[in-house]
Amino acid sequence: MQCVILCAGFATRLRPLTLDCPKHLLPIAGRPMLDHLLDRLAASGIGTGVLVTNHRFAGNFKEWYESDSHAVELRILDDGTETNETRLGSIGDLRFALEAADVQEDFVLVNGDNLFTFS
């Protein structure tokens, strides 16, 4: 089983913190929020997945992913949107991710800004 992680929002309510950094990469306890999420997914047996983001923050996610090893192997997908007004929304990004990554198996869907402690 793999995961689909939705990270394509623009986090306008968190500005100015999110002017140059997506909320999913803001530090929580000294690590990007997404690292904590990947740790929980890996502990639940998830080893691979796709992360869909917008065009504005795609470079941030690629840099984060390439800078260190992570608990889950991810493919970073850029949905091509550049503004809050042109975003695809959760369902649109899910469809984009499933088609772009050709997901044919069961998957777990999570929002990249959610933290949880259960497996």
Biopython code that builds the backbone (N, CA, C, O; Angstrom):
import numpy as np
from Bio.PDB.StructureBuilder import StructureBuilder

atoms = [
    (1, "MET", "N", (0.849, -1.171, 0.000)),
    (1, "MET", "CA", (0.000, 0.000, 0.000)),
    (1, "MET", "C", (0.892, 1.231, 0.000)),
    (1, "MET", "O", (1.962, 1.246, 0.609)),
    (2, "GLN", "N", (0.430, 2.258, -0.695)),
    (2, "GLN", "CA", (1.171, 3.511, -0.721)),
    (2, "GLN", "C", (0.298, 4.655, -0.226)),
    (2, "GLN", "O", (-0.877, 4.462, 0.085)),
    (3, "CYS", "N", (0.878, 5.841, -0.156)),
    (3, "CYS", "CA", (0.131, 7.005, 0.321)),
    (3, "CYS", "C", (0.066, 8.077, -0.757)),
    (3, "CYS", "O", (0.928, 8.162, -1.632)),
    (4, "VAL", "N", (-0.967, 8.884, -0.671)),
    (4, "VAL", "CA", (-1.086, 10.104, -1.453)),
    (4, "VAL", "C", (-1.173, 11.226, -0.427)),
    (4, "VAL", "O", (-2.061, 11.235, 0.426)),
    (5, "ILE", "N", (-0.245, 12.169, -0.520)),
    (5, "ILE", "CA", (-0.188, 13.279, 0.426)),
    (5, "ILE", "C", (-0.534, 14.564, -0.308)),
    (5, "ILE", "O", (0.133, 14.934, -1.274)),
    (6, "LEU", "N", (-1.572, 15.240, 0.151)),
    (6, "LEU", "CA", (-2.013, 16.487, -0.465)),
    (6, "LEU", "C", (-1.328, 17.674, 0.213)),
    (6, "LEU", "O", (-1.493, 17.903, 1.411)),
    (7, "CYS", "N", (-0.555, 18.424, -0.579)),
    (7, "CYS", "CA", (0.196, 19.580, -0.066)),
    (7, "CYS", "C", (0.132, 20.747, -1.043)),
    (7, "CYS", "O", (1.114, 21.474, -1.200)),
    (8, "ALA", "N", (-0.999, 20.935, -1.695)),
    (8, "ALA", "CA", (-1.069, 21.938, -2.754)),
    (8, "ALA", "C", (-1.748, 23.238, -2.345)),
    (8, "ALA", "O", (-2.032, 24.077, -3.200)),
    (9, "GLY", "N", (-2.010, 23.419, -1.065)),
    (9, "GLY", "CA", (-2.608, 24.671, -0.615)),
    (9, "GLY", "C", (-1.584, 25.788, -0.564)),
    (9, "GLY", "O", (-0.379, 25.540, -0.613)),
    (10, "PHE", "N", (-2.066, 27.012, -0.466)),
    (10, "PHE", "CA", (-1.189, 28.177, -0.446)),
    (10, "PHE", "C", (-1.036, 28.786, 0.943)),
    (10, "PHE", "O", (-0.274, 29.739, 1.107)),
    (11, "ALA", "N", (-1.736, 28.266, 1.941)),
    (11, "ALA", "CA", (-1.598, 28.666, 3.346)),
    (11, "ALA", "C", (-1.682, 30.179, 3.536)),
    (11, "ALA", "O", (-0.875, 30.764, 4.259)),
    (12, "THR", "N", (-2.637, 30.796, 2.901)),
    (12, "THR", "CA", (-2.757, 32.253, 2.978)),
    (12, "THR", "C", (-3.067, 32.747, 4.384)),
    (12, "THR", "O", (-2.699, 33.869, 4.732)),
    (13, "ARG", "N", (-3.729, 31.945, 5.189)),
    (13, "ARG", "CA", (-4.070, 32.369, 6.554)),
    (13, "ARG", "C", (-2.861, 32.369, 7.486)),
    (13, "ARG", "O", (-2.924, 32.952, 8.569)),
    (14, "LEU", "N", (-1.774, 31.735, 7.091)),
    (14, "LEU", "CA", (-0.575, 31.688, 7.930)),
    (14, "LEU", "C", (0.489, 32.706, 7.528)),
    (14, "LEU", "O", (1.588, 32.715, 8.083)),
    (15, "ARG", "N", (0.161, 33.557, 6.569)),
    (15, "ARG", "CA", (1.138, 34.564, 6.166)),
    (15, "ARG", "C", (1.391, 35.517, 7.316)),
    (15, "ARG", "O", (0.449, 35.857, 8.031)),
    (16, "PRO", "N", (2.594, 35.956, 7.524)),
    (16, "PRO", "CA", (3.742, 35.941, 6.628)),
    (16, "PRO", "C", (4.630, 34.689, 6.744)),
    (16, "PRO", "O", (5.607, 34.568, 6.005)),
    (17, "LEU", "N", (4.310, 33.759, 7.658)),
    (17, "LEU", "CA", (5.138, 32.559, 7.801)),
    (17, "LEU", "C", (5.255, 31.761, 6.515)),
    (17, "LEU", "O", (6.268, 31.104, 6.277)),
    (18, "THR", "N", (4.221, 31.816, 5.686)),
    (18, "THR", "CA", (4.175, 30.954, 4.497)),
    (18, "THR", "C", (4.391, 31.713, 3.186)),
    (18, "THR", "O", (4.026, 31.219, 2.119)),
    (19, "LEU", "N", (4.975, 32.896, 3.258)),
    (19, "LEU", "CA", (5.257, 33.625, 2.020)),
    (19, "LEU", "C", (6.251, 32.869, 1.141)),
    (19, "LEU", "O", (6.096, 32.817, -0.079)),
    (20, "ASP", "N", (7.267, 32.286, 1.766)),
    (20, "ASP", "CA", (8.316, 31.593, 1.015)),
    (20, "ASP", "C", (8.464, 30.122, 1.385)),
    (20, "ASP", "O", (9.347, 29.434, 0.874)),
    (21, "CYS", "N", (7.602, 29.644, 2.270)),
    (21, "CYS", "CA", (7.708, 28.262, 2.733)),
    (21, "CYS", "C", (6.310, 27.671, 2.898)),
    (21, "CYS", "O", (5.469, 28.275, 3.563)),
    (22, "PRO", "N", (6.043, 26.512, 2.312)),
    (22, "PRO", "CA", (4.726, 25.897, 2.522)),
    (22, "PRO", "C", (4.558, 25.465, 3.978)),
    (22, "PRO", "O", (5.527, 25.095, 4.641)),
    (23, "LYS", "N", (3.332, 25.515, 4.460)),
    (23, "LYS", "CA", (3.095, 25.193, 5.875)),
    (23, "LYS", "C", (3.540, 23.783, 6.223)),
    (23, "LYS", "O", (3.904, 23.525, 7.371)),
    (24, "HIS", "N", (3.521, 22.881, 5.286)),
    (24, "HIS", "CA", (3.908, 21.490, 5.521)),
    (24, "HIS", "C", (5.386, 21.349, 5.861)),
    (24, "HIS", "O", (5.807, 20.341, 6.427)),
    (25, "LEU", "N", (6.173, 22.372, 5.510)),
    (25, "LEU", "CA", (7.606, 22.333, 5.784)),
    (25, "LEU", "C", (8.003, 23.244, 6.942)),
    (25, "LEU", "O", (9.190, 23.374, 7.242)),
    (26, "LEU", "N", (7.032, 23.874, 7.592)),
    (26, "LEU", "CA", (7.334, 24.669, 8.780)),
    (26, "LEU", "C", (7.796, 23.733, 9.891)),
    (26, "LEU", "O", (7.287, 22.619, 10.016)),
    (27, "PRO", "N", (8.754, 24.178, 10.696)),
    (27, "PRO", "CA", (9.294, 23.287, 11.740)),
    (27, "PRO", "C", (8.345, 23.094, 12.922)),
    (27, "PRO", "O", (7.736, 24.039, 13.424)),
    (28, "ILE", "N", (8.245, 21.847, 13.342)),
    (28, "ILE", "CA", (7.541, 21.446, 14.557)),
    (28, "ILE", "C", (8.553, 20.610, 15.348)),
    (28, "ILE", "O", (9.044, 19.596, 14.850)),
    (29, "ALA", "N", (8.859, 21.023, 16.552)),
    (29, "ALA", "CA", (9.846, 20.313, 17.381)),
    (29, "ALA", "C", (11.161, 20.105, 16.625)),
    (29, "ALA", "O", (11.778, 19.044, 16.711)),
    (30, "GLY", "N", (11.580, 21.139, 15.882)),
    (30, "GLY", "CA", (12.874, 21.116, 15.214)),
    (30, "GLY", "C", (12.942, 20.393, 13.884)),
    (30, "GLY", "O", (14.019, 20.300, 13.295)),
    (31, "ARG", "N", (11.833, 19.883, 13.398)),
    (31, "ARG", "CA", (11.811, 19.172, 12.107)),
    (31, "ARG", "C", (10.610, 19.641, 11.305)),
    (31, "ARG", "O", (9.601, 20.041, 11.886)),
    (32, "PRO", "N", (10.699, 19.598, 9.976)),
    (32, "PRO", "CA", (9.524, 19.946, 9.168)),
    (32, "PRO", "C", (8.323, 19.067, 9.539)),
    (32, "PRO", "O", (8.472, 17.876, 9.809)),
    (33, "MET", "N", (7.158, 19.665, 9.546)),
    (33, "MET", "CA", (5.926, 18.947, 9.886)),
    (33, "MET", "C", (5.799, 17.663, 9.068)),
    (33, "MET", "O", (5.369, 16.632, 9.587)),
    (34, "LEU", "N", (6.168, 17.725, 7.801)),
    (34, "LEU", "CA", (6.040, 16.564, 6.927)),
    (34, "LEU", "C", (6.912, 15.393, 7.376)),
    (34, "LEU", "O", (6.536, 14.238, 7.175)),
    (35, "ASP", "N", (8.058, 15.667, 7.975)),
    (35, "ASP", "CA", (8.901, 14.573, 8.479)),
    (35, "ASP", "C", (8.169, 13.777, 9.549)),
    (35, "ASP", "O", (8.251, 12.549, 9.577)),
    (36, "HIS", "N", (7.460, 14.467, 10.423)),
    (36, "HIS", "CA", (6.689, 13.778, 11.460)),
    (36, "HIS", "C", (5.596, 12.906, 10.835)),
    (36, "HIS", "O", (5.365, 11.777, 11.267)),
    (37, "LEU", "N", (4.932, 13.444, 9.817)),
    (37, "LEU", "CA", (3.884, 12.697, 9.116)),
    (37, "LEU", "C", (4.465, 11.450, 8.456)),
    (37, "LEU", "O", (3.889, 10.368, 8.565)),
    (38, "LEU", "N", (5.601, 11.592, 7.773)),
    (38, "LEU", "CA", (6.217, 10.440, 7.107)),
    (38, "LEU", "C", (6.648, 9.370, 8.112)),
    (38, "LEU", "O", (6.540, 8.176, 7.835)),
    (39, "ASP", "N", (7.130, 9.797, 9.267)),
    (39, "ASP", "CA", (7.490, 8.825, 10.315)),
    (39, "ASP", "C", (6.280, 7.989, 10.709)),
    (39, "ASP", "O", (6.391, 6.771, 10.845)),
    (40, "ARG", "N", (5.128, 8.622, 10.892)),
    (40, "ARG", "CA", (3.906, 7.903, 11.288)),
    (40, "ARG", "C", (3.439, 6.983, 10.165)),
    (40, "ARG", "O", (3.019, 5.854, 10.420)),
    (41, "LEU", "N", (3.509, 7.456, 8.940)),
    (41, "LEU", "CA", (3.098, 6.603, 7.815)),
    (41, "LEU", "C", (4.005, 5.376, 7.715)),
    (41, "LEU", "O", (3.524, 4.261, 7.511)),
    (42, "ALA", "N", (5.308, 5.580, 7.858)),
    (42, "ALA", "CA", (6.252, 4.456, 7.797)),
    (42, "ALA", "C", (5.984, 3.469, 8.929)),
    (42, "ALA", "O", (6.054, 2.258, 8.722)),
    (43, "ALA", "N", (5.677, 3.975, 10.122)),
    (43, "ALA", "CA", (5.373, 3.104, 11.263)),
    (43, "ALA", "C", (4.106, 2.292, 11.020)),
    (43, "ALA", "O", (3.895, 1.257, 11.652)),
    (44, "SER", "N", (3.269, 2.762, 10.108)),
    (44, "SER", "CA", (2.031, 2.055, 9.766)),
    (44, "SER", "C", (2.217, 1.119, 8.573)),
    (44, "SER", "O", (1.253, 0.518, 8.097)),
    (45, "GLY", "N", (3.447, 0.994, 8.094)),
    (45, "GLY", "CA", (3.731, 0.072, 7.002)),
    (45, "GLY", "C", (3.713, 0.683, 5.618)),
    (45, "GLY", "O", (3.795, -0.043, 4.627)),
    (46, "ILE", "N", (3.609, 1.993, 5.521)),
    (46, "ILE", "CA", (3.619, 2.668, 4.216)),
    (46, "ILE", "C", (5.069, 2.946, 3.840)),
    (46, "ILE", "O", (5.804, 3.563, 4.612)),
    (47, "GLY", "N", (5.483, 2.496, 2.663)),
    (47, "GLY", "CA", (6.869, 2.683, 2.246)),
    (47, "GLY", "C", (7.056, 3.609, 1.068)),
    (47, "GLY", "O", (8.144, 4.149, 0.867)),
    (48, "THR", "N", (5.991, 3.804, 0.272)),
    (48, "THR", "CA", (6.094, 4.656, -0.911)),
    (48, "THR", "C", (4.844, 5.510, -1.048)),
    (48, "THR", "O", (3.813, 5.244, -0.429)),
    (49, "GLY", "N", (4.961, 6.536, -1.871)),
    (49, "GLY", "CA", (3.792, 7.361, -2.113)),
    (49, "GLY", "C", (4.084, 8.515, -3.036)),
    (49, "GLY", "O", (5.188, 8.660, -3.561)),
    (50, "VAL", "N", (3.068, 9.333, -3.222)),
    (50, "VAL", "CA", (3.191, 10.539, -4.028)),
    (50, "VAL", "C", (2.746, 11.729, -3.185)),
    (50, "VAL", "O", (1.833, 11.625, -2.365)),
    (51, "LEU", "N", (3.399, 12.842, -3.402)),
    (51, "LEU", "CA", (3.054, 14.091, -2.751)),
    (51, "LEU", "C", (2.715, 15.079, -3.862)),
    (51, "LEU", "O", (3.529, 15.321, -4.754)),
    (52, "VAL", "N", (1.532, 15.641, -3.809)),
    (52, "VAL", "CA", (1.136, 16.609, -4.827)),
    (52, "VAL", "C", (1.165, 18.004, -4.216)),
    (52, "VAL", "O", (0.606, 18.244, -3.145)),
    (53, "THR", "N", (1.828, 18.920, -4.921)),
    (53, "THR", "CA", (1.947, 20.296, -4.485)),
    (53, "THR", "C", (1.619, 21.231, -5.640)),
    (53, "THR", "O", (1.406, 20.792, -6.770)),
    (54, "ASN", "N", (1.581, 22.506, -5.346)),
    (54, "ASN", "CA", (1.346, 23.496, -6.395)),
    (54, "ASN", "C", (2.677, 23.924, -7.010)),
    (54, "ASN", "O", (3.746, 23.600, -6.493)),
    (55, "HIS", "N", (2.595, 24.645, -8.104)),
    (55, "HIS", "CA", (3.808, 25.067, -8.801)),
    (55, "HIS", "C", (4.625, 26.053, -7.963)),
    (55, "HIS", "O", (5.855, 26.039, -8.001)),
    (56, "ARG", "N", (3.945, 26.889, -7.223)),
    (56, "ARG", "CA", (4.633, 27.907, -6.425)),
    (56, "ARG", "C", (5.600, 27.283, -5.421)),
    (56, "ARG", "O", (6.694, 27.810, -5.221)),
    (57, "PHE", "N", (5.224, 26.178, -4.788)),
    (57, "PHE", "CA", (6.053, 25.572, -3.753)),
    (57, "PHE", "C", (6.734, 24.265, -4.187)),
    (57, "PHE", "O", (7.378, 23.612, -3.367)),
    (58, "ALA", "N", (6.604, 23.883, -5.435)),
    (58, "ALA", "CA", (7.195, 22.611, -5.892)),
    (58, "ALA", "C", (8.693, 22.562, -5.635)),
    (58, "ALA", "O", (9.213, 21.527, -5.219)),
    (59, "GLY", "N", (9.390, 23.656, -5.875)),
    (59, "GLY", "CA", (10.831, 23.696, -5.635)),
    (59, "GLY", "C", (11.190, 23.493, -4.175)),
    (59, "GLY", "O", (12.182, 22.837, -3.860)),
    (60, "ASN", "N", (10.377, 24.060, -3.275)),
    (60, "ASN", "CA", (10.613, 23.881, -1.837)),
    (60, "ASN", "C", (10.527, 22.408, -1.458)),
    (60, "ASN", "O", (11.363, 21.905, -0.708)),
    (61, "PHE", "N", (9.513, 21.719, -1.978)),
    (61, "PHE", "CA", (9.335, 20.307, -1.637)),
    (61, "PHE", "C", (10.450, 19.450, -2.242)),
    (61, "PHE", "O", (10.940, 18.525, -1.595)),
    (62, "LYS", "N", (10.847, 19.750, -3.464)),
    (62, "LYS", "CA", (11.924, 18.976, -4.087)),
    (62, "LYS", "C", (13.234, 19.180, -3.331)),
    (62, "LYS", "O", (13.980, 18.226, -3.107)),
    (63, "GLU", "N", (13.512, 20.419, -2.938)),
    (63, "GLU", "CA", (14.724, 20.702, -2.172)),
    (63, "GLU", "C", (14.701, 19.988, -0.823)),
    (63, "GLU", "O", (15.699, 19.392, -0.418)),
    (64, "TRP", "N", (13.569, 20.045, -0.130)),
    (64, "TRP", "CA", (13.420, 19.347, 1.151)),
    (64, "TRP", "C", (13.650, 17.852, 0.969)),
    (64, "TRP", "O", (14.384, 17.238, 1.744)),
    (65, "TYR", "N", (13.034, 17.270, -0.039)),
    (65, "TYR", "CA", (13.109, 15.824, -0.221)),
    (65, "TYR", "C", (14.522, 15.378, -0.585)),
    (65, "TYR", "O", (14.992, 14.346, -0.106)),
    (66, "GLU", "N", (15.191, 16.146, -1.423)),
    (66, "GLU", "CA", (16.534, 15.776, -1.873)),
    (66, "GLU", "C", (17.609, 16.065, -0.821)),
    (66, "GLU", "O", (18.728, 15.562, -0.933)),
    (67, "SER", "N", (17.287, 16.866, 0.196)),
    (67, "SER", "CA", (18.294, 17.284, 1.170)),
    (67, "SER", "C", (18.572, 16.241, 2.252)),
    (67, "SER", "O", (19.556, 16.362, 2.981)),
    (68, "ASP", "N", (17.734, 15.235, 2.367)),
    (68, "ASP", "CA", (17.892, 14.276, 3.466)),
    (68, "ASP", "C", (17.181, 12.976, 3.091)),
    (68, "ASP", "O", (16.416, 12.935, 2.128)),
    (69, "SER", "N", (17.435, 11.929, 3.850)),
    (69, "SER", "CA", (16.680, 10.691, 3.647)),
    (69, "SER", "C", (15.368, 10.812, 4.416)),
    (69, "SER", "O", (15.283, 11.542, 5.403)),
    (70, "HIS", "N", (14.360, 10.100, 3.962)),
    (70, "HIS", "CA", (13.031, 10.185, 4.565)),
    (70, "HIS", "C", (12.467, 8.793, 4.799)),
    (70, "HIS", "O", (12.879, 7.825, 4.160)),
    (71, "ALA", "N", (11.531, 8.709, 5.712)),
    (71, "ALA", "CA", (10.959, 7.430, 6.121)),
    (71, "ALA", "C", (10.099, 6.793, 5.033)),
    (71, "ALA", "O", (9.873, 5.583, 5.061)),
    (72, "VAL", "N", (9.615, 7.584, 4.074)),
    (72, "VAL", "CA", (8.777, 7.088, 2.983)),
    (72, "VAL", "C", (9.363, 7.595, 1.665)),
    (72, "VAL", "O", (9.693, 8.774, 1.541)),
    (73, "GLU", "N", (9.490, 6.709, 0.691)),
    (73, "GLU", "CA", (9.972, 7.107, -0.626)),
    (73, "GLU", "C", (8.837, 7.818, -1.358)),
    (73, "GLU", "O", (7.758, 7.252, -1.536)),
    (74, "LEU", "N", (9.080, 9.056, -1.783)),
    (74, "LEU", "CA", (8.032, 9.858, -2.404)),
    (74, "LEU", "C", (8.375, 10.265, -3.827)),
    (74, "LEU", "O", (9.540, 10.413, -4.198)),
    (75, "ARG", "N", (7.339, 10.436, -4.595)),
    (75, "ARG", "CA", (7.422, 11.089, -5.901)),
    (75, "ARG", "C", (6.699, 12.431, -5.735)),
    (75, "ARG", "O", (5.525, 12.462, -5.366)),
    (76, "ILE", "N", (7.399, 13.536, -6.008)),
    (76, "ILE", "CA", (6.829, 14.874, -5.856)),
    (76, "ILE", "C", (6.187, 15.278, -7.176)),
    (76, "ILE", "O", (6.837, 15.260, -8.221)),
    (77, "LEU", "N", (4.905, 15.643, -7.124)),
    (77, "LEU", "CA", (4.160, 16.038, -8.320)),
    (77, "LEU", "C", (3.741, 17.501, -8.227)),
    (77, "LEU", "O", (3.227, 17.937, -7.197)),
    (78, "ASP", "N", (3.954, 18.243, -9.278)),
    (78, "ASP", "CA", (3.584, 19.655, -9.379)),
    (78, "ASP", "C", (2.277, 19.746, -10.153)),
    (78, "ASP", "O", (2.225, 19.376, -11.326)),
    (79, "ASP", "N", (1.213, 20.238, -9.506)),
    (79, "ASP", "CA", (-0.093, 20.312, -10.181)),
    (79, "ASP", "C", (-0.205, 21.494, -11.141)),
    (79, "ASP", "O", (-1.215, 21.627, -11.833)),
    (80, "GLY", "N", (0.811, 22.353, -11.197)),
    (80, "GLY", "CA", (0.851, 23.453, -12.158)),
    (80, "GLY", "C", (0.148, 24.730, -11.725)),
    (80, "GLY", "O", (0.186, 25.719, -12.457)),
    (81, "THR", "N", (-0.488, 24.743, -10.569)),
    (81, "THR", "CA", (-1.210, 25.943, -10.149)),
    (81, "THR", "C", (-0.268, 26.922, -9.445)),
    (81, "THR", "O", (0.691, 26.520, -8.786)),
    (82, "GLU", "N", (-0.564, 28.215, -9.599)),
    (82, "GLU", "CA", (0.319, 29.237, -9.043)),
    (82, "GLU", "C", (-0.364, 30.192, -8.083)),
    (82, "GLU", "O", (0.306, 30.988, -7.425)),
    (83, "THR", "N", (-1.690, 30.128, -7.988)),
    (83, "THR", "CA", (-2.407, 31.036, -7.086)),
    (83, "THR", "C", (-3.519, 30.288, -6.362)),
    (83, "THR", "O", (-3.954, 29.217, -6.783)),
    (84, "ASN", "N", (-3.956, 30.875, -5.282)),
    (84, "ASN", "CA", (-5.063, 30.318, -4.519)),
    (84, "ASN", "C", (-6.328, 30.245, -5.375)),
    (84, "ASN", "O", (-7.140, 29.335, -5.212)),
    (85, "GLU", "N", (-6.490, 31.201, -6.281)),
    (85, "GLU", "CA", (-7.684, 31.257, -7.121)),
    (85, "GLU", "C", (-7.701, 30.179, -8.211)),
    (85, "GLU", "O", (-8.774, 29.814, -8.692)),
    (86, "THR", "N", (-6.544, 29.669, -8.601)),
    (86, "THR", "CA", (-6.486, 28.665, -9.671)),
    (86, "THR", "C", (-6.248, 27.245, -9.149)),
    (86, "THR", "O", (-6.117, 26.308, -9.936)),
    (87, "ARG", "N", (-6.192, 27.089, -7.836)),
    (87, "ARG", "CA", (-5.893, 25.763, -7.269)),
    (87, "ARG", "C", (-6.965, 24.739, -7.682)),
    (87, "ARG", "O", (-8.102, 25.090, -7.999)),
    (88, "LEU", "N", (-6.565, 23.483, -7.666)),
    (88, "LEU", "CA", (-7.459, 22.399, -8.073)),
    (88, "LEU", "C", (-8.384, 21.947, -6.953)),
    (88, "LEU", "O", (-9.432, 21.358, -7.220)),
    (89, "GLY", "N", (-8.019, 22.210, -5.715)),
    (89, "GLY", "CA", (-8.786, 21.722, -4.577)),
    (89, "GLY", "C", (-8.382, 20.289, -4.258)),
    (89, "GLY", "O", (-7.676, 19.644, -5.034)),
    (90, "SER", "N", (-8.829, 19.805, -3.127)),
    (90, "SER", "CA", (-8.427, 18.468, -2.670)),
    (90, "SER", "C", (-8.812, 17.369, -3.651)),
    (90, "SER", "O", (-7.992, 16.507, -3.969)),
    (91, "ILE", "N", (-10.037, 17.390, -4.128)),
    (91, "ILE", "CA", (-10.484, 16.334, -5.042)),
    (91, "ILE", "C", (-9.760, 16.436, -6.387)),
    (91, "ILE", "O", (-9.382, 15.419, -6.968)),
    (92, "GLY", "N", (-9.569, 17.651, -6.874)),
    (92, "GLY", "CA", (-8.835, 17.836, -8.123)),
    (92, "GLY", "C", (-7.395, 17.373, -8.010)),
    (92, "GLY", "O", (-6.865, 16.749, -8.929)),
    (93, "ASP", "N", (-6.758, 17.678, -6.884)),
    (93, "ASP", "CA", (-5.377, 17.233, -6.687)),
    (93, "ASP", "C", (-5.281, 15.729, -6.488)),
    (93, "ASP", "O", (-4.314, 15.107, -6.928)),
    (94, "LEU", "N", (-6.267, 15.140, -5.834)),
    (94, "LEU", "CA", (-6.286, 13.686, -5.697)),
    (94, "LEU", "C", (-6.380, 13.036, -7.074)),
    (94, "LEU", "O", (-5.629, 12.111, -7.385)),
    (95, "ARG", "N", (-7.292, 13.518, -7.883)),
    (95, "ARG", "CA", (-7.432, 12.968, -9.239)),
    (95, "ARG", "C", (-6.137, 13.147, -10.027)),
    (95, "ARG", "O", (-5.677, 12.221, -10.695)),
    (96, "PHE", "N", (-5.555, 14.337, -9.945)),
    (96, "PHE", "CA", (-4.289, 14.604, -10.635)),
    (96, "PHE", "C", (-3.213, 13.615, -10.187)),
    (96, "PHE", "O", (-2.516, 13.037, -11.021)),
    (97, "ALA", "N", (-3.076, 13.421, -8.876)),
    (97, "ALA", "CA", (-2.040, 12.531, -8.348)),
    (97, "ALA", "C", (-2.256, 11.092, -8.791)),
    (97, "ALA", "O", (-1.312, 10.421, -9.207)),
    (98, "LEU", "N", (-3.497, 10.614, -8.705)),
    (98, "LEU", "CA", (-3.777, 9.225, -9.088)),
    (98, "LEU", "C", (-3.497, 8.989, -10.564)),
    (98, "LEU", "O", (-2.973, 7.939, -10.935)),
    (99, "GLU", "N", (-3.842, 9.953, -11.407)),
    (99, "GLU", "CA", (-3.596, 9.807, -12.840)),
    (99, "GLU", "C", (-2.118, 9.978, -13.185)),
    (99, "GLU", "O", (-1.565, 9.180, -13.942)),
    (100, "ALA", "N", (-1.474, 11.008, -12.639)),
    (100, "ALA", "CA", (-0.070, 11.279, -12.963)),
    (100, "ALA", "C", (0.854, 10.166, -12.492)),
    (100, "ALA", "O", (1.829, 9.837, -13.167)),
    (101, "ALA", "N", (0.551, 9.589, -11.339)),
    (101, "ALA", "CA", (1.389, 8.521, -10.793)),
    (101, "ALA", "C", (0.880, 7.134, -11.167)),
    (101, "ALA", "O", (1.484, 6.127, -10.797)),
    (102, "ASP", "N", (-0.226, 7.080, -11.897)),
    (102, "ASP", "CA", (-0.834, 5.821, -12.313)),
    (102, "ASP", "C", (-1.016, 4.872, -11.120)),
    (102, "ASP", "O", (-0.604, 3.712, -11.160)),
    (103, "VAL", "N", (-1.633, 5.385, -10.077)),
    (103, "VAL", "CA", (-1.873, 4.590, -8.871)),
    (103, "VAL", "C", (-2.958, 3.566, -9.173)),
    (103, "VAL", "O", (-4.082, 3.932, -9.514)),
    (104, "GLN", "N", (-2.625, 2.278, -9.049)),
    (104, "GLN", "CA", (-3.542, 1.188, -9.358)),
    (104, "GLN", "C", (-3.833, 0.304, -8.150)),
    (104, "GLN", "O", (-4.582, -0.667, -8.253)),
    (105, "GLU", "N", (-3.248, 0.635, -7.021)),
    (105, "GLU", "CA", (-3.413, -0.191, -5.831)),
    (105, "GLU", "C", (-4.119, 0.606, -4.745)),
    (105, "GLU", "O", (-4.363, 1.803, -4.893)),
    (106, "ASP", "N", (-4.443, -0.073, -3.654)),
    (106, "ASP", "CA", (-5.012, 0.627, -2.509)),
    (106, "ASP", "C", (-4.035, 1.686, -2.028)),
    (106, "ASP", "O", (-2.821, 1.518, -2.145)),
    (107, "PHE", "N", (-4.563, 2.775, -1.487)),
    (107, "PHE", "CA", (-3.707, 3.848, -0.996)),
    (107, "PHE", "C", (-4.350, 4.499, 0.212)),
    (107, "PHE", "O", (-5.557, 4.401, 0.433)),
    (108, "VAL", "N", (-3.511, 5.166, 0.988)),
    (108, "VAL", "CA", (-3.951, 5.965, 2.121)),
    (108, "VAL", "C", (-3.844, 7.417, 1.682)),
    (108, "VAL", "O", (-2.814, 7.837, 1.154)),
    (109, "LEU", "N", (-4.897, 8.175, 1.897)),
    (109, "LEU", "CA", (-4.913, 9.592, 1.553)),
    (109, "LEU", "C", (-4.775, 10.415, 2.828)),
    (109, "LEU", "O", (-5.544, 10.236, 3.773)),
    (110, "VAL", "N", (-3.795, 11.317, 2.855)),
    (110, "VAL", "CA", (-3.610, 12.197, 4.009)),
    (110, "VAL", "C", (-3.339, 13.612, 3.523)),
    (110, "VAL", "O", (-2.788, 13.829, 2.444)),
    (111, "ASN", "N", (-3.736, 14.552, 4.340)),
    (111, "ASN", "CA", (-3.356, 15.940, 4.099)),
    (111, "ASN", "C", (-1.994, 16.161, 4.733)),
    (111, "ASN", "O", (-1.739, 15.702, 5.846)),
    (112, "GLY", "N", (-1.132, 16.855, 4.035)),
    (112, "GLY", "CA", (0.241, 17.042, 4.499)),
    (112, "GLY", "C", (0.396, 17.917, 5.711)),
    (112, "GLY", "O", (1.487, 18.003, 6.275)),
    (113, "ASP", "N", (-0.672, 18.571, 6.130)),
    (113, "ASP", "CA", (-0.587, 19.424, 7.316)),
    (113, "ASP", "C", (-1.269, 18.797, 8.526)),
    (113, "ASP", "O", (-1.566, 19.493, 9.497)),
    (114, "ASN", "N", (-1.517, 17.508, 8.478)),
    (114, "ASN", "CA", (-2.131, 16.809, 9.605)),
    (114, "ASN", "C", (-1.088, 16.022, 10.371)),
    (114, "ASN", "O", (-0.272, 15.311, 9.784)),
    (115, "LEU", "N", (-1.122, 16.156, 11.684)),
    (115, "LEU", "CA", (-0.257, 15.369, 12.548)),
    (115, "LEU", "C", (-1.132, 14.417, 13.336)),
    (115, "LEU", "O", (-2.194, 14.802, 13.825)),
    (116, "PHE", "N", (-0.691, 13.177, 13.462)),
    (116, "PHE", "CA", (-1.442, 12.198, 14.229)),
    (116, "PHE", "C", (-0.476, 11.274, 14.933)),
    (116, "PHE", "O", (0.688, 11.175, 14.545)),
    (117, "THR", "N", (-0.948, 10.595, 15.965)),
    (117, "THR", "CA", (-0.075, 9.724, 16.752)),
    (117, "THR", "C", (-0.463, 8.258, 16.668)),
    (117, "THR", "O", (0.222, 7.405, 17.233)),
    (118, "PHE", "N", (-1.555, 7.949, 15.970)),
    (118, "PHE", "CA", (-1.969, 6.559, 15.869)),
    (118, "PHE", "C", (-1.441, 5.928, 14.586)),
    (118, "PHE", "O", (-1.083, 6.633, 13.643)),
    (119, "SER", "N", (-1.393, 4.595, 14.554)),
    (119, "SER", "CA", (-0.904, 3.911, 13.355)),
    (119, "SER", "C", (-2.072, 3.474, 12.497)),
    (119, "SER", "O", (-1.873, 2.878, 11.439)),
]
sb = StructureBuilder()
sb.init_structure("model")
sb.init_model(0)
sb.init_chain("A")
sb.init_seg("    ")
for serial, (resi, resn, name, xyz) in enumerate(atoms, 1):
    if name == "N":
        sb.init_residue(resn, " ", resi, " ")
    sb.init_atom(name, np.array(xyz, "f"), 0.0, 1.0, " ", f" {name:<3s}", serial, name[0])
structure = sb.get_structure()
